[in-house]
């Protein structure tokens, strides 16, 4: 049981080697000036994105996440601070160097942005038009990219003949045509249904693992972060409220916004709905408390709840429970009522805290 | 067949040599001035779309001047514009009359309208596509060629059709200034010499020309539209 959740060799290696960031935001701010004044889109952002990782940027709409990702390929320029991509300070690049950099960065968008008058093949060839390639090389490139995204044989189709998911696959193939070292995804799955979203995310992760391309993924869905990202940055009104490995953020979220995001992906988040709906399953008696426990130890087999009831004379009634794996590591949790004298409940909860369980008393009655 | 034509269009039959060369002249006027205007309108239309603030070739002042100049030219009725251009036309082409004299005023008369048609056509291209091309590291010129002009073909074909129909109309107006062509034929024979059948025949041929332009335009639009 335990070995299932042991950290992969890959992530161990990442921790051992000193790494240099492929993308670095150094105290970046961005202000938009318009007729009626200034609008601060990003404020004092610093972050390192490491080669080969999948870096998620999550926030509500208007948080500045799309602007942030557009700083990486120079669609937008920082007002203050410096964006450094592969060692190059973007503010010091001239127009031609900027274009050269952009050819090494692929980008996909929520709306796919395929050229409607071009076939799948011609869309994929678009970034290769300025490359010195023979006819055969181009054909081979298109064929291998189509195979990679699972659309072999569709090269003659026009975008309007494809489903949303297929269009996004073509967009991915097009973004990868130049063998980019960085792939930017701006809400790439936001317009897709859940099943298609999963398949597109799996594809992006497979490509990341196979080619080592660094992926920066902007989203408003925590499920996307949970599904594919290694690192995450939570943006709120242009500032970073939390940043770290996806696992650590899920285990120990500090910010209220982060917790809100996490609850959208967790079965335990449903307790709020139940409370709101005055569900009879959670009527809480005089000697009862409603608690939420979260444990992140790899050994989830220790029967903590049974130990607690036996040792402290409390009764525990589990309402919801959940266990999931993030980046191959487990996070478990449950929502329960605990019944007993106030002192007993307090000692029981202390016992759990000593076992590294995060304890939250949801509602006193 | 010939009898019926001779009965209904006696003067057209009488002056058939001139009538046929009028058709040819109109076709040449429209073809040559349309082709010249297409090139200049594509350039002006692209500039109108790309030079506003935040555009691909942002030059807001240039944009305002250009837009204003186009509005001024468009507000002058064509017959007055063509008359006012006579000295310039003569200086440029050596003639103010006939085919040679007709083409320059037609180009000046239709280009502002055509440029606005091109502008409207290019505005239909979503800014997402421009951003995507930019993110591929394309130069502005390549974005114009590969996205604006290429993806805009269906809308450009619609605008060109509308413009060509207007241009056929203008070419007939310039007939009253001695340009030759069907307008000239209809005015000199049909109007001034009361040969109504000459006017009627000119109208029928012009209708056929407009129908042909619309037909070709529709084929191009249908073949290129992928939405």
Interface residues (C-beta under 8 A of the other chain):
Chain A: X73 X75 X98 X99 X100 X101 X102 X103 X105 X107 X109 X111 X113 X115 X116 X117 X118 X126 X127 X129 X130 X158 X159 X160 X184
Chain B: X126 X128 X129 X131 X132 X133 X134 X135 X136 X137 X138 X139 X142 X146 X147 X150 X151 X153 X154 X224 X226 X227
